[in-house]
Amino acid sequence: MRSSWKTAWPATTVDEMAARGRAGKRTIYARFPSKQALFTAVVMRNVAANVARFQTHVPSGANIQERLASVGAAILHWALASDTVELMRLGISEARHFPDLASRVHRMARDRGTEAVAKLLTEVAGEDELGTAPAFAPERLPTTTRFFLHLALLPLLMRALSGEKAKTLQHEVGPHVARSVSFFLAACRVVVVD
């Protein structure tokens, strides 16, 4: 997706997309029954590509704090990339035109992202006594992962979605992730009572 048509999506016609893509309108409609279906396919492909890129991350660091900070920083740098923020804004703005798209994209990104981060958290925690903490039990891992993502990702991402410049926020990633990881580790070491 190029920013030249990201912001102009609602006004862009299938004829214009066909011309830009050097494809016939008939070819587009043969693959996608509507403009909404094309938009959905483009967004879903972009989300899948971004999540796949993160799944290959190898945490670095000498201890669990540094390795989790590596995971958190990688997530944030990926999320704060201008194309990612623009895609999220576009999905949000088009939710009223494509009501199912926003929930499908959110669900796909959440589920695939949670799986990728859960795998990384398991690997990192497994190299430390923390791996035996109740928070890392298989039945609790999805919730633990969501808490990690909420702490590490959401505050800066929400600011980016609200219009703050990604470059400015990129400078805050290190300190923010360090605080988030410290809080997360302290919480994981507390005994969980059901």
LUMNUBA-431284 format. One record per residue: residue number from 1; residue in one letter; chain; y, z, x of N, C-alpha, C in turn. Coordinates in nm, 3 decimals. Atoms other than C-alpha are relative to their C-alpha. Layout:
<atoms>
> NUM | A | A | Y | Z | X | Y | Z | X | Y | Z | X
...
</atoms>
This chain:
<atoms>
> 1 | M | A | -0.118 | 0.000 | 0.084 | 0.000 | 0.000 | 0.000 | 0.123 | 0.000 | 0.088
> 2 | R | A | -0.125 | 0.007 | -0.074 | 0.343 | -0.087 | 0.130 | 0.110 | 0.061 | -0.085
> 3 | S | A | -0.106 | -0.068 | 0.073 | 0.650 | 0.111 | 0.038 | 0.087 | -0.096 | -0.078
> 4 | S | A | -0.082 | 0.097 | 0.073 | 0.822 | -0.209 | -0.078 | -0.041 | -0.012 | -0.146
> 5 | W | A | 0.038 | 0.007 | 0.141 | 0.616 | -0.202 | -0.396 | -0.044 | 0.134 | -0.055
> 6 | K | A | 0.037 | -0.132 | 0.051 | 0.526 | 0.167 | -0.417 | 0.101 | 0.048 | -0.102
> 7 | T | A | -0.102 | -0.052 | 0.088 | 0.856 | 0.260 | -0.570 | 0.030 | -0.094 | -0.115
> 8 | A | A | -0.029 | 0.098 | 0.104 | 0.879 | -0.059 | -0.774 | -0.121 | -0.028 | -0.088
> 9 | W | A | 0.124 | 0.030 | 0.072 | 0.529 | -0.039 | -0.922 | 0.018 | -0.026 | -0.149
> 10 | P | A | -0.007 | 0.024 | 0.144 | 0.623 | -0.003 | -1.291 | 0.063 | -0.136 | -0.034
> 11 | A | A | -0.068 | 0.125 | 0.028 | 0.849 | -0.310 | -1.272 | -0.071 | -0.120 | 0.061
> 12 | T | A | 0.070 | 0.110 | -0.066 | 0.611 | -0.519 | -1.061 | -0.098 | -0.064 | -0.097
> 13 | T | A | 0.091 | 0.071 | 0.090 | 0.426 | -0.786 | -1.255 | -0.125 | -0.041 | 0.076
> 14 | V | A | 0.123 | 0.048 | -0.062 | 0.075 | -0.909 | -1.191 | 0.027 | -0.132 | 0.072
> 15 | D | A | -0.037 | 0.125 | -0.068 | 0.230 | -1.248 | -1.105 | 0.058 | 0.030 | 0.139
> 16 | E | A | -0.060 | -0.036 | -0.129 | 0.434 | -1.082 | -0.827 | -0.106 | 0.053 | 0.096
> 17 | M | A | 0.107 | -0.052 | -0.085 | 0.128 | -0.896 | -0.698 | -0.090 | -0.113 | 0.049
> 18 | A | A | 0.083 | 0.115 | -0.039 | -0.072 | -1.219 | -0.697 | 0.068 | -0.079 | 0.111
> 19 | A | A | -0.075 | 0.075 | -0.102 | 0.201 | -1.392 | -0.498 | 0.000 | 0.076 | 0.133
> 20 | R | A | -0.003 | -0.081 | -0.123 | 0.230 | -1.106 | -0.248 | -0.138 | 0.007 | 0.065
> 21 | G | A | 0.136 | -0.010 | -0.052 | -0.147 | -1.082 | -0.212 | -0.062 | -0.134 | 0.030
> 22 | R | A | 0.050 | 0.136 | -0.020 | -0.184 | -1.458 | -0.187 | -0.132 | -0.022 | -0.074
> 23 | A | A | 0.117 | 0.016 | 0.086 | -0.433 | -1.451 | -0.470 | 0.049 | -0.053 | -0.134
> 24 | G | A | -0.036 | 0.048 | 0.132 | -0.434 | -1.616 | -0.806 | -0.006 | 0.113 | -0.102
> 25 | K | A | -0.001 | -0.099 | 0.108 | -0.357 | -1.417 | -1.117 | -0.138 | 0.008 | -0.064
> 26 | R | A | 0.134 | 0.004 | 0.059 | -0.695 | -1.527 | -1.253 | -0.098 | 0.081 | 0.086
> 27 | T | A | 0.087 | -0.075 | -0.092 | -0.867 | -1.382 | -0.943 | 0.020 | 0.150 | -0.018
> 28 | I | A | -0.030 | -0.143 | 0.020 | -0.691 | -1.048 | -0.993 | -0.061 | 0.048 | -0.130
> 29 | Y | A | 0.053 | -0.043 | 0.129 | -0.784 | -1.032 | -1.360 | -0.153 | -0.008 | -0.006
> 30 | A | A | 0.145 | 0.004 | -0.005 | -1.143 | -1.124 | -1.277 | -0.056 | 0.130 | 0.057
> 31 | R | A | 0.045 | -0.126 | -0.061 | -1.169 | -0.806 | -1.068 | 0.054 | 0.122 | -0.072
> 32 | F | A | -0.066 | -0.114 | 0.063 | -0.928 | -0.582 | -1.258 | 0.050 | -0.044 | -0.137
> 33 | P | A | -0.037 | 0.045 | 0.135 | -0.893 | -0.610 | -1.635 | 0.145 | 0.027 | -0.038
> 34 | S | A | -0.138 | -0.032 | 0.034 | -0.542 | -0.465 | -1.632 | 0.076 | 0.044 | 0.125
> 35 | K | A | -0.085 | -0.049 | -0.109 | -0.251 | -0.366 | -1.413 | -0.037 | 0.146 | 0.030
> 36 | Q | A | 0.041 | -0.140 | -0.018 | -0.360 | -0.004 | -1.468 | -0.127 | 0.009 | 0.083
> 37 | A | A | 0.126 | -0.002 | -0.076 | -0.709 | -0.080 | -1.336 | 0.025 | -0.034 | 0.147
> 38 | L | A | -0.035 | 0.035 | -0.138 | -0.561 | -0.244 | -1.026 | 0.068 | 0.116 | 0.069
> 39 | F | A | -0.071 | -0.115 | -0.055 | -0.326 | 0.048 | -0.968 | -0.097 | 0.113 | 0.032
> 40 | T | A | 0.100 | -0.105 | -0.019 | -0.613 | 0.294 | -1.011 | -0.087 | -0.029 | 0.122
> 41 | A | A | 0.085 | 0.037 | -0.114 | -0.830 | 0.104 | -0.763 | 0.073 | 0.016 | 0.133
> 42 | V | A | -0.079 | -0.012 | -0.124 | -0.553 | 0.091 | -0.502 | 0.018 | 0.147 | 0.038
> 43 | V | A | -0.023 | -0.142 | -0.027 | -0.475 | 0.462 | -0.534 | -0.130 | 0.068 | 0.041
> 44 | M | A | 0.127 | -0.064 | -0.031 | -0.840 | 0.569 | -0.534 | -0.050 | -0.041 | 0.139
> 45 | R | A | 0.041 | 0.045 | -0.133 | -0.914 | 0.356 | -0.226 | 0.082 | 0.069 | 0.108
> 46 | N | A | -0.086 | -0.066 | -0.097 | -0.617 | 0.508 | -0.046 | -0.039 | 0.146 | 0.016
> 47 | V | A | 0.042 | -0.140 | -0.007 | -0.725 | 0.863 | -0.133 | -0.132 | 0.011 | 0.077
> 48 | A | A | 0.129 | -0.004 | -0.069 | -1.082 | 0.792 | -0.018 | 0.016 | -0.023 | 0.149
> 49 | A | A | -0.022 | 0.029 | -0.143 | -0.958 | 0.646 | 0.312 | 0.064 | 0.120 | 0.070
> 50 | N | A | -0.065 | -0.116 | -0.061 | -0.733 | 0.947 | 0.378 | -0.096 | 0.118 | 0.015
> 51 | V | A | 0.097 | -0.110 | -0.009 | -1.006 | 1.199 | 0.300 | -0.103 | -0.031 | 0.108
> 52 | A | A | 0.099 | 0.039 | -0.103 | -1.254 | 1.006 | 0.518 | 0.057 | 0.020 | 0.140
> 53 | R | A | -0.065 | -0.019 | -0.130 | -1.005 | 1.015 | 0.805 | -0.005 | 0.148 | 0.041
> 54 | F | A | 0.000 | -0.143 | -0.032 | -0.987 | 1.393 | 0.781 | -0.142 | 0.052 | 0.026
> 55 | Q | A | 0.137 | -0.047 | -0.016 | -1.366 | 1.434 | 0.759 | -0.050 | -0.011 | 0.143
> 56 | T | A | 0.043 | 0.017 | -0.139 | -1.396 | 1.323 | 1.121 | 0.069 | 0.096 | 0.096
> 57 | H | A | -0.073 | -0.093 | -0.086 | -1.168 | 1.599 | 1.250 | -0.096 | 0.097 | 0.069
> 58 | V | A | 0.079 | -0.097 | -0.077 | -1.322 | 1.816 | 1.525 | 0.095 | 0.114 | 0.038
> 59 | P | A | -0.090 | -0.112 | -0.030 | -1.159 | 2.162 | 1.537 | -0.001 | 0.034 | 0.148
> 60 | S | A | -0.009 | -0.039 | -0.141 | -1.034 | 2.269 | 1.878 | 0.055 | 0.141 | 0.008
> 61 | G | A | -0.051 | -0.135 | -0.022 | -0.955 | 2.610 | 2.020 | -0.105 | 0.089 | 0.060
> 62 | A | A | 0.090 | -0.091 | -0.071 | -1.104 | 2.897 | 2.215 | -0.059 | 0.107 | -0.091
> 63 | N | A | 0.051 | -0.103 | 0.091 | -1.153 | 3.131 | 1.918 | 0.016 | -0.046 | -0.144
> 64 | I | A | -0.001 | 0.042 | 0.141 | -1.185 | 3.125 | 1.540 | 0.142 | -0.019 | -0.051
> 65 | Q | A | -0.139 | 0.014 | 0.045 | -0.812 | 3.175 | 1.487 | 0.056 | -0.137 | 0.042
> 66 | E | A | -0.050 | 0.127 | -0.050 | -0.727 | 2.873 | 1.704 | -0.071 | -0.118 | -0.067
> 67 | R | A | 0.075 | 0.111 | 0.061 | -1.003 | 2.659 | 1.553 | 0.041 | -0.020 | -0.147
> 68 | L | A | -0.047 | 0.013 | 0.138 | -0.894 | 2.737 | 1.196 | 0.142 | -0.054 | -0.004
> 69 | A | A | -0.136 | 0.054 | -0.008 | -0.534 | 2.670 | 1.296 | -0.004 | -0.150 | 0.026
> 70 | S | A | 0.018 | 0.143 | -0.026 | -0.652 | 2.332 | 1.427 | -0.033 | -0.073 | -0.130
> 71 | V | A | 0.037 | 0.060 | 0.130 | -0.809 | 2.258 | 1.087 | 0.123 | -0.005 | -0.091
> 72 | G | A | -0.118 | -0.005 | 0.087 | -0.499 | 2.371 | 0.897 | 0.109 | -0.097 | 0.043
> 73 | A | A | -0.103 | 0.092 | -0.050 | -0.262 | 2.173 | 1.120 | -0.039 | -0.144 | -0.026
> 74 | A | A | 0.046 | 0.137 | 0.026 | -0.474 | 1.859 | 1.087 | 0.021 | -0.037 | -0.147
> 75 | I | A | -0.018 | 0.024 | 0.143 | -0.469 | 1.890 | 0.707 | 0.147 | -0.025 | -0.031
> 76 | L | A | -0.143 | 0.012 | 0.030 | -0.094 | 1.940 | 0.700 | 0.060 | -0.126 | 0.059
> 77 | H | A | -0.055 | 0.122 | -0.059 | -0.012 | 1.658 | 0.941 | -0.043 | -0.122 | -0.081
> 78 | W | A | 0.048 | 0.109 | 0.084 | -0.227 | 1.426 | 0.729 | 0.078 | -0.002 | -0.132
> 79 | A | A | -0.064 | -0.006 | 0.131 | -0.072 | 1.546 | 0.402 | 0.149 | -0.032 | 0.007
> 80 | L | A | -0.144 | 0.022 | -0.011 | 0.285 | 1.527 | 0.530 | 0.036 | -0.139 | 0.051
> 81 | A | A | -0.029 | 0.139 | -0.040 | 0.251 | 1.168 | 0.650 | 0.076 | -0.067 | -0.114
> 82 | S | A | -0.088 | 0.055 | 0.104 | 0.514 | 0.967 | 0.466 | -0.077 | -0.081 | -0.104
> 83 | D | A | 0.076 | 0.078 | 0.098 | 0.263 | 0.728 | 0.306 | -0.077 | 0.089 | -0.096
> 84 | T | A | 0.076 | -0.090 | 0.086 | 0.056 | 1.019 | 0.175 | 0.092 | 0.066 | -0.102
> 85 | V | A | -0.095 | -0.063 | 0.093 | 0.358 | 1.196 | 0.025 | 0.049 | -0.102 | -0.102
> 86 | E | A | -0.045 | 0.104 | 0.093 | 0.482 | 0.869 | -0.125 | -0.108 | -0.032 | -0.102
> 87 | L | A | 0.110 | 0.029 | 0.092 | 0.140 | 0.802 | -0.275 | -0.013 | 0.113 | -0.103
> 88 | M | A | 0.009 | -0.113 | 0.094 | 0.129 | 1.152 | -0.427 | 0.114 | -0.004 | -0.100
> 89 | R | A | -0.115 | 0.010 | 0.090 | 0.480 | 1.113 | -0.568 | -0.019 | -0.112 | -0.102
> 90 | L | A | 0.023 | 0.113 | 0.089 | 0.387 | 0.776 | -0.712 | -0.102 | 0.036 | -0.107
> 91 | G | A | 0.102 | -0.042 | 0.097 | 0.074 | 0.917 | -0.874 | 0.054 | 0.094 | -0.104
> 92 | I | A | -0.061 | -0.095 | 0.093 | 0.274 | 1.200 | -1.027 | 0.095 | -0.071 | -0.095
> 93 | S | A | -0.099 | 0.069 | 0.084 | 0.551 | 0.972 | -1.150 | -0.065 | -0.095 | -0.100
> 94 | E | A | 0.067 | 0.095 | 0.089 | 0.304 | 0.729 | -1.304 | -0.101 | 0.066 | -0.094
> 95 | A | A | 0.099 | -0.070 | 0.082 | 0.094 | 0.997 | -1.475 | 0.019 | -0.028 | -0.149
> 96 | R | A | -0.020 | 0.027 | 0.144 | 0.256 | 0.925 | -1.812 | -0.042 | -0.142 | -0.037
> 97 | H | A | 0.044 | 0.137 | 0.028 | 0.180 | 0.551 | -1.780 | -0.151 | -0.013 | 0.013
> 98 | F | A | 0.143 | 0.005 | -0.028 | -0.171 | 0.610 | -1.644 | -0.054 | 0.143 | -0.013
> 99 | P | A | 0.035 | -0.141 | 0.019 | -0.277 | 0.942 | -1.799 | -0.128 | 0.046 | 0.068
> 100 | D | A | 0.126 | -0.040 | -0.062 | -0.630 | 0.941 | -1.660 | 0.008 | -0.005 | 0.153
> 101 | L | A | -0.008 | 0.019 | -0.144 | -0.524 | 0.837 | -1.310 | 0.034 | 0.128 | 0.074
> 102 | A | A | -0.043 | -0.121 | -0.070 | -0.345 | 1.157 | -1.212 | -0.114 | 0.101 | 0.010
> 103 | S | A | 0.109 | -0.097 | -0.004 | -0.639 | 1.377 | -1.309 | -0.117 | -0.050 | 0.085
> 104 | R | A | 0.110 | 0.055 | -0.082 | -0.895 | 1.141 | -1.149 | 0.032 | 0.009 | 0.149
> 105 | V | A | -0.040 | -0.006 | -0.141 | -0.700 | 1.120 | -0.823 | 0.000 | 0.145 | 0.048
> 106 | H | A | -0.002 | -0.141 | -0.039 | -0.641 | 1.495 | -0.816 | -0.141 | 0.054 | 0.018
> 107 | R | A | 0.138 | -0.048 | -0.006 | -1.006 | 1.568 | -0.888 | -0.073 | -0.057 | 0.122
> 108 | M | A | 0.067 | 0.063 | -0.114 | -1.128 | 1.318 | -0.627 | 0.050 | 0.058 | 0.131
> 109 | A | A | -0.057 | -0.055 | -0.124 | -0.889 | 1.441 | -0.358 | -0.041 | 0.146 | 0.018
> 110 | R | A | 0.039 | -0.142 | -0.007 | -0.964 | 1.805 | -0.441 | -0.146 | 0.015 | 0.038
> 111 | D | A | 0.143 | -0.015 | -0.025 | -1.341 | 1.761 | -0.446 | -0.040 | -0.047 | 0.139
> 112 | R | A | 0.036 | 0.051 | -0.133 | -1.370 | 1.544 | -0.137 | 0.067 | 0.080 | 0.110
> 113 | G | A | -0.069 | -0.082 | -0.099 | -1.109 | 1.744 | 0.050 | -0.064 | 0.137 | 0.015
> 114 | T | A | 0.065 | -0.130 | -0.005 | -1.277 | 2.072 | -0.041 | -0.133 | -0.009 | 0.073
> 115 | E | A | 0.128 | 0.019 | -0.070 | -1.615 | 1.939 | 0.077 | 0.021 | -0.012 | 0.151
> 116 | A | A | -0.026 | 0.021 | -0.143 | -1.471 | 1.825 | 0.410 | 0.047 | 0.128 | 0.067
> 117 | V | A | -0.052 | -0.124 | -0.058 | -1.281 | 2.150 | 0.469 | -0.107 | 0.109 | -0.002
> 118 | A | A | 0.108 | -0.099 | 0.005 | -1.577 | 2.364 | 0.357 | -0.096 | -0.019 | 0.116
> 119 | K | A | 0.089 | 0.029 | -0.114 | -1.792 | 2.191 | 0.617 | 0.063 | 0.050 | 0.130
> 120 | L | A | -0.069 | -0.045 | -0.121 | -1.532 | 2.258 | 0.887 | 0.007 | 0.152 | 0.006
> 121 | L | A | -0.008 | -0.147 | 0.002 | -1.487 | 2.621 | 0.778 | -0.136 | 0.061 | 0.033
> 122 | T | A | 0.135 | -0.050 | -0.027 | -1.863 | 2.675 | 0.785 | -0.032 | -0.011 | 0.149
> 123 | E | A | 0.025 | 0.019 | -0.143 | -1.887 | 2.530 | 1.136 | 0.080 | 0.100 | 0.084
> 124 | V | A | -0.086 | -0.090 | -0.077 | -1.594 | 2.735 | 1.265 | -0.045 | 0.145 | -0.017
> 125 | A | A | 0.040 | -0.139 | 0.025 | -1.703 | 3.060 | 1.099 | -0.138 | 0.029 | 0.056
> 126 | G | A | 0.135 | -0.018 | -0.053 | -2.062 | 3.007 | 1.214 | -0.002 | 0.034 | 0.148
> 127 | E | A | -0.010 | -0.030 | -0.143 | -1.944 | 3.042 | 1.573 | 0.059 | 0.138 | 0.024
> 128 | D | A | -0.063 | -0.131 | -0.007 | -1.807 | 3.390 | 1.499 | -0.075 | 0.092 | -0.096
> 129 | E | A | 0.067 | -0.094 | 0.091 | -1.934 | 3.706 | 1.331 | 0.054 | -0.015 | -0.142
> 130 | L | A | -0.058 | 0.022 | 0.133 | -1.708 | 3.607 | 1.042 | -0.093 | -0.082 | -0.088
> 131 | G | A | 0.091 | 0.084 | 0.076 | -1.974 | 3.357 | 0.938 | -0.095 | 0.077 | -0.088
> 132 | T | A | 0.088 | -0.083 | 0.083 | -2.178 | 3.646 | 0.797 | 0.077 | 0.074 | -0.109
> 133 | A | A | -0.081 | -0.067 | 0.102 | -1.888 | 3.771 | 0.582 | -0.033 | -0.055 | -0.138
> 134 | P | A | 0.029 | 0.046 | 0.137 | -1.938 | 3.753 | 0.204 | 0.080 | -0.124 | -0.041
> 135 | A | A | -0.084 | 0.115 | 0.036 | -1.655 | 3.499 | 0.179 | -0.065 | -0.132 | 0.038
> 136 | F | A | 0.064 | 0.123 | -0.046 | -1.874 | 3.246 | 0.361 | -0.140 | -0.018 | -0.054
> 137 | A | A | 0.128 | 0.019 | 0.067 | -2.182 | 3.292 | 0.145 | 0.007 | -0.133 | -0.076
> 138 | P | A | -0.003 | 0.133 | 0.064 | -2.281 | 2.953 | -0.001 | 0.062 | -0.001 | -0.140
> 139 | E | A | -0.053 | -0.001 | 0.137 | -2.193 | 3.054 | -0.357 | 0.150 | 0.030 | -0.004
> 140 | R | A | -0.143 | -0.032 | -0.004 | -1.845 | 3.173 | -0.250 | 0.081 | -0.100 | 0.084
> 141 | L | A | -0.070 | 0.091 | -0.091 | -1.762 | 2.897 | -0.001 | 0.101 | -0.092 | -0.069
> 142 | P | A | -0.103 | 0.084 | 0.064 | -1.588 | 2.663 | -0.251 | 0.129 | 0.078 | -0.031
> 143 | T | A | -0.119 | -0.081 | 0.029 | -1.353 | 2.945 | -0.357 | 0.073 | 0.036 | 0.129
> 144 | T | A | -0.060 | -0.032 | -0.130 | -1.295 | 3.051 | 0.005 | 0.076 | -0.121 | 0.054
> 145 | T | A | -0.065 | 0.123 | -0.047 | -1.213 | 2.691 | 0.091 | 0.128 | -0.027 | -0.077
> 146 | R | A | -0.121 | 0.022 | 0.079 | -0.967 | 2.659 | -0.196 | 0.110 | 0.097 | 0.042
> 147 | F | A | -0.101 | -0.097 | -0.047 | -0.793 | 2.979 | -0.081 | 0.061 | -0.045 | 0.132
> 148 | F | A | -0.050 | 0.049 | -0.129 | -0.766 | 2.836 | 0.271 | 0.098 | -0.115 | -0.023
> 149 | L | A | -0.086 | 0.115 | 0.028 | -0.620 | 2.512 | 0.137 | 0.131 | 0.042 | -0.067
> 150 | H | A | -0.121 | -0.047 | 0.068 | -0.377 | 2.696 | -0.091 | 0.096 | 0.066 | 0.099
> 151 | L | A | -0.085 | -0.067 | -0.100 | -0.251 | 2.906 | 0.199 | 0.057 | -0.098 | 0.102
> 152 | A | A | -0.040 | 0.086 | -0.111 | -0.238 | 2.636 | 0.465 | 0.076 | -0.124 | -0.047
> 153 | L | A | -0.051 | 0.131 | 0.040 | -0.149 | 2.325 | 0.266 | 0.113 | 0.005 | -0.102
> 154 | L | A | -0.089 | 0.015 | 0.115 | 0.033 | 2.386 | -0.059 | 0.147 | 0.034 | 0.023
> 155 | P | A | -0.144 | -0.029 | -0.011 | 0.359 | 2.556 | 0.046 | 0.081 | -0.116 | 0.060
> 156 | L | A | -0.076 | 0.109 | -0.062 | 0.472 | 2.277 | 0.279 | -0.014 | -0.131 | -0.078
> 157 | L | A | 0.019 | 0.121 | 0.079 | 0.322 | 2.001 | 0.065 | 0.092 | -0.001 | -0.122
> 158 | M | A | -0.088 | -0.008 | 0.117 | 0.513 | 2.120 | -0.242 | 0.145 | -0.027 | 0.040
> 159 | R | A | -0.136 | 0.026 | -0.048 | 0.834 | 2.117 | -0.040 | 0.019 | -0.149 | 0.029
> 160 | A | A | -0.009 | 0.145 | -0.027 | 0.761 | 1.760 | 0.074 | 0.008 | -0.079 | -0.130
> 161 | L | A | -0.002 | 0.069 | 0.129 | 0.688 | 1.649 | -0.281 | 0.132 | 0.020 | -0.072
> 162 | S | A | -0.129 | -0.030 | 0.063 | 1.015 | 1.809 | -0.387 | 0.117 | -0.067 | 0.071
> 163 | G | A | -0.105 | 0.078 | -0.063 | 1.210 | 1.590 | -0.147 | 0.040 | 0.040 | 0.141
> 164 | E | A | -0.035 | -0.036 | -0.137 | 1.231 | 1.777 | 0.183 | -0.060 | -0.103 | 0.095
> 165 | K | A | 0.042 | 0.101 | -0.097 | 1.198 | 1.546 | 0.481 | -0.126 | 0.046 | 0.073
> 166 | A | A | 0.128 | -0.029 | -0.066 | 0.847 | 1.530 | 0.627 | 0.022 | 0.035 | 0.148
> 167 | K | A | -0.025 | -0.028 | -0.142 | 0.989 | 1.524 | 0.982 | 0.044 | 0.145 | 0.021
> 168 | T | A | -0.044 | -0.140 | -0.009 | 1.161 | 1.858 | 0.923 | -0.118 | 0.094 | -0.020
> 169 | L | A | 0.115 | -0.085 | 0.031 | 0.846 | 2.008 | 0.772 | -0.104 | -0.004 | 0.111
> 170 | Q | A | 0.098 | 0.011 | -0.109 | 0.630 | 1.879 | 1.060 | 0.027 | 0.106 | 0.107
> 171 | H | A | -0.034 | -0.100 | -0.101 | 0.818 | 2.119 | 1.291 | -0.043 | 0.141 | -0.042
> 172 | E | A | 0.040 | -0.131 | 0.051 | 0.713 | 2.411 | 1.069 | -0.151 | 0.018 | -0.006
> 173 | V | A | 0.146 | -0.005 | 0.017 | 0.342 | 2.326 | 1.068 | -0.064 | 0.109 | 0.085
> 174 | G | A | 0.064 | -0.098 | -0.089 | 0.243 | 2.536 | 1.373 | 0.020 | 0.144 | -0.044
> 175 | P | A | -0.021 | -0.140 | 0.043 | 0.410 | 2.865 | 1.270 | -0.057 | 0.029 | -0.138
> 176 | H | A | 0.053 | -0.022 | 0.135 | 0.315 | 2.821 | 0.905 | -0.152 | 0.016 | 0.002
> 177 | V | A | 0.147 | -0.006 | -0.006 | -0.051 | 2.755 | 0.984 | -0.045 | 0.128 | 0.070
> 178 | A | A | 0.037 | -0.123 | -0.070 | -0.065 | 3.048 | 1.229 | 0.007 | 0.120 | -0.094
> 179 | R | A | -0.012 | -0.111 | 0.097 | 0.061 | 3.288 | 0.959 | -0.108 | -0.009 | -0.107
> 180 | S | A | 0.100 | 0.020 | 0.105 | -0.171 | 3.138 | 0.697 | -0.139 | 0.036 | 0.048
> 181 | V | A | 0.132 | -0.029 | -0.054 | -0.477 | 3.161 | 0.921 | -0.018 | 0.149 | 0.023
> 182 | S | A | 0.009 | -0.146 | -0.020 | -0.402 | 3.524 | 1.014 | -0.028 | 0.071 | -0.132
> 183 | F | A | 0.019 | -0.062 | 0.132 | -0.377 | 3.617 | 0.646 | -0.139 | -0.033 | -0.054
> 184 | F | A | 0.131 | 0.045 | 0.048 | -0.688 | 3.414 | 0.558 | -0.112 | 0.078 | 0.068
> 185 | L | A | 0.105 | -0.072 | -0.073 | -0.899 | 3.577 | 0.831 | -0.006 | 0.146 | -0.040
> 186 | A | A | -0.002 | -0.140 | 0.044 | -0.787 | 3.925 | 0.730 | -0.064 | 0.014 | -0.137
> 187 | A | A | 0.058 | -0.004 | 0.135 | -0.879 | 3.849 | 0.369 | -0.150 | -0.023 | 0.003
> 188 | C | A | 0.144 | 0.031 | -0.007 | -1.220 | 3.706 | 0.465 | -0.080 | 0.118 | 0.054
> 189 | R | A | 0.072 | -0.114 | -0.056 | -1.308 | 4.022 | 0.654 | -0.010 | 0.117 | -0.097
> 190 | V | A | 0.006 | -0.105 | 0.102 | -1.252 | 4.236 | 0.345 | -0.127 | -0.021 | -0.082
> 191 | V | A | 0.122 | 0.010 | 0.081 | -1.567 | 4.312 | 0.150 | 0.036 | -0.047 | -0.139
> 192 | V | A | -0.026 | 0.054 | 0.132 | -1.572 | 4.107 | -0.170 | -0.089 | 0.072 | -0.100
> 193 | V | A | 0.076 | -0.066 | 0.107 | -1.677 | 4.296 | -0.484 | 0.006 | -0.089 | -0.122
> 194 | D | A | 0.003 | 0.086 | 0.120 | -1.791 | 4.085 | -0.780 | 0.024 | 0.080 | -0.124
</atoms>
